[in-house]
Amino acid sequence: MTDSAENTDPDIHVNARERMIEEHLRERGITNPRVLHAMRSVPREEFVTPENRRFAYNDCALPIDCQQTISQPYTVAFMCQAAQLTGSEKVLEIGCGSGYGAAVLSLLAREVHTVERIPELVEQASEKLTRLGYDNVHVYTADGTLGVPAAAPFDAIIVTAGAQSLPQPYVDQLNEGGRIIIPIGGEYSGQTMCRFTLSNGRLDEENLGAFAFVPLIGEHGWSR
């Protein structure tokens, strides 16, 4: 089979998506049925570059434009499961990138606000999300470390880049009972996925394990 045939045959992607669900998600502890359904429903091949479509359901990050990456499926599913979404929430995503994570979140939450600092990626992600019908997603070009004050408060905030510490704007924009899912640690290593829950005005912190992300860049993150 030629590369072009692999890239256009829908059965190739459907079968690969099922293998992803069973081998890379269920076997590694992703058990939330809503998260599994969302991961099964979103066509990841639409969010990668044409030359990488054949690898769309491999459990790895892949390069996209502007020297950025699309997160591996397991990481996306893990963060979504950690956010404990029931479908009624307003969610803030930091780091839109390709738009894939926002598409998954759109099936898990009532409304998604996603921020990206690179205008070219915002344009591309907006086009894909609109074309594919994810109409409850709002995409912004902004410094993600500032959140989106105009749309706050949020029931969950998911941060797809590693921070030195928890940015205060996220705390300020979180609803009572809300969750922040964020990797915290070194610029490129030594990061721990944390879940902060706002309970009676107090932030409770949980350690969800070691991960590696690109740095969170902005006023309340790493400088560039």
C-alpha positions in Angstrom: 0.0 0.0 0.0 1.3 3.4 -0.9 1.8 6.2 1.6 -1.0 8.2 0.0 -3.4 5.3 0.3 -2.5 4.9 4.0 -3.2 8.6 4.5 -6.6 8.5 2.8 -8.1 5.1 3.7 -10.5 5.8 6.6 -10.4 2.2 7.8 -6.7 2.5 8.4 -7.3 5.3 10.9 -10.4 3.7 12.5 -8.4 0.5 13.2 -5.4 2.4 14.5 -7.7 4.4 16.8 -9.1 1.2 18.3 -5.6 -0.1 18.9 -4.8 3.2 20.6 -7.8 2.8 22.9 -7.0 -0.7 23.9 -3.2 -0.8 23.9 -2.2 2.7 24.9 -5.1 3.9 27.0 -7.0 1.1 28.7 -3.8 -0.9 29.5 -2.2 2.2 31.1 -5.1 3.0 33.4 -7.4 5.3 31.4 -10.8 3.8 32.5 -13.2 6.8 32.4 -15.8 5.8 29.7 -16.4 9.4 28.7 -12.7 10.0 28.1 -12.3 6.8 26.1 -15.4 7.7 24.0 -13.9 11.2 23.3 -10.5 9.8 22.4 -12.2 7.3 20.1 -14.3 10.0 18.5 -11.7 12.7 17.6 -9.8 12.1 14.4 -6.2 12.7 15.4 -5.1 12.4 11.8 -6.8 15.7 11.1 -4.5 17.5 13.6 -1.1 16.3 12.5 0.9 17.3 9.4 0.2 15.3 6.2 3.5 13.5 6.3 2.7 12.2 9.8 -0.9 11.0 9.3 0.3 7.4 9.2 1.7 7.8 12.7 -1.4 9.7 14.1 -2.3 6.9 16.6 1.1 6.0 17.7 1.5 6.8 21.4 4.0 9.6 20.9 4.2 13.3 20.4 4.5 14.4 16.8 5.9 17.6 15.3 3.5 20.3 14.0 4.2 23.7 12.5 6.1 26.4 14.3 8.5 23.9 15.9 5.8 22.7 18.3 4.3 19.3 18.9 1.0 17.6 19.4 0.9 15.7 22.7 0.8 11.9 22.8 -2.7 10.4 23.1 -2.0 9.0 26.6 -1.0 12.3 28.0 -4.2 14.0 26.6 -6.4 11.2 28.0 -4.6 11.3 31.3 -5.1 15.0 31.8 -8.7 14.8 30.7 -9.4 12.0 33.1 -7.6 13.8 35.9 -9.9 16.9 35.3 -12.9 14.7 36.3 -15.3 16.3 33.8 -19.0 15.4 33.8 -20.1 17.5 30.8 -21.5 20.6 32.5 -18.1 22.5 32.9 -16.5 25.5 31.4 -12.9 24.6 30.8 -9.8 26.6 30.1 -7.0 24.9 28.2 -3.5 26.5 28.1 -1.6 25.6 25.0 -4.0 25.0 22.1 -1.2 23.9 19.6 -2.8 21.8 16.9 -6.3 22.0 18.5 -6.4 18.2 19.2 -6.7 18.5 23.0 -9.4 21.2 22.7 -11.4 18.9 20.4 -11.2 16.1 22.9 -12.2 18.5 25.7 -15.1 19.8 23.7 -16.8 16.3 23.9 -16.2 16.2 27.7 -17.3 19.8 28.7 -20.0 22.3 28.0 -17.6 25.0 26.8 -13.9 25.1 26.1 -11.7 28.2 26.0 -8.2 27.5 24.7 -5.2 29.8 24.5 -2.2 29.7 22.2 0.7 32.3 22.0 1.6 31.6 18.3 -0.8 33.3 15.9 -0.1 30.8 13.1 -1.2 27.9 15.2 -4.3 29.7 16.4 -5.3 30.2 12.8 -4.7 26.6 11.9 -6.4 25.2 15.0 -9.4 27.5 14.6 -9.9 26.4 11.0 -9.7 22.7 11.9 -12.0 22.9 14.9 -14.6 24.9 12.9 -14.4 22.5 9.9 -14.8 19.4 12.1 -17.8 20.9 14.0 -16.3 21.5 17.4 -18.4 24.6 17.9 -18.2 24.9 21.7 -14.5 25.8 21.5 -13.2 29.4 21.7 -9.6 30.0 20.6 -7.5 33.0 21.7 -4.1 34.4 20.8 -2.6 35.4 24.1 -0.1 34.9 26.9 -1.5 31.6 28.3 0.0 32.3 31.8 -2.6 35.1 32.2 -5.5 32.8 31.6 -8.7 34.4 30.1 -10.1 36.8 32.7 -13.0 37.8 30.5 -14.3 34.3 30.3 -13.7 33.3 34.0 -14.5 31.6 36.3 -13.6 28.1 35.0 -14.5 24.7 36.5 -11.3 23.2 35.2 -8.0 24.5 33.9 -5.7 22.2 31.9 -2.2 23.4 31.3 -0.2 21.5 28.5 3.2 23.0 29.3 5.5 22.8 32.3 5.5 25.6 34.9 8.0 26.5 37.6 5.1 27.0 40.0 1.3 27.5 39.8 0.5 30.8 38.1 -1.7 33.0 40.4 -4.0 34.0 37.5 -5.2 30.4 37.3 -6.1 30.3 40.9 -7.9 33.7 40.6 -10.0 32.3 37.6 -11.0 29.0 39.2 -14.5 28.3 40.4 -15.1 26.8 43.9 -14.7 23.1 43.5 -12.7 23.5 40.3 -9.5 21.6 39.3 -6.2 22.8 37.8 -4.2 20.1 36.1 -0.6 21.3 35.5 2.9 19.9 35.3 5.3 21.7 37.7 9.1 21.4 37.9 12.2 22.0 35.9 12.2 23.7 32.5 12.6 20.5 30.5 12.7 17.7 33.1 11.8 16.8 36.7 8.2 17.8 36.2 5.3 16.4 38.3 1.7 16.4 37.2 -0.3 18.1 39.8 -4.0 18.4 40.5 -5.1 21.4 42.5 -8.7 21.5 43.8 -10.3 24.6 45.2 -12.3 23.6 48.3 -13.8 26.1 50.7 -11.3 28.7 49.5 -8.3 26.4 50.0 -6.2 24.7 47.3 -5.6 21.0 47.9 -2.7 19.6 45.9 -2.3 16.0 44.6 0.8 14.4 42.9 -0.3 12.5 39.8 3.2 11.3 38.7 6.1 12.3 36.6 5.7 13.8 33.1 7.8 15.8 30.6 6.5 18.8 28.8 7.8 21.8 26.9 8.1 24.9 29.1 5.2 27.2 29.9 6.3 30.6 28.5 4.9 33.9 29.5 4.7 36.5 32.3 4.0 33.9 34.9 6.1 31.2 33.3 9.5 30.7 31.8 10.9 33.6 29.8 12.0 33.6 26.2 
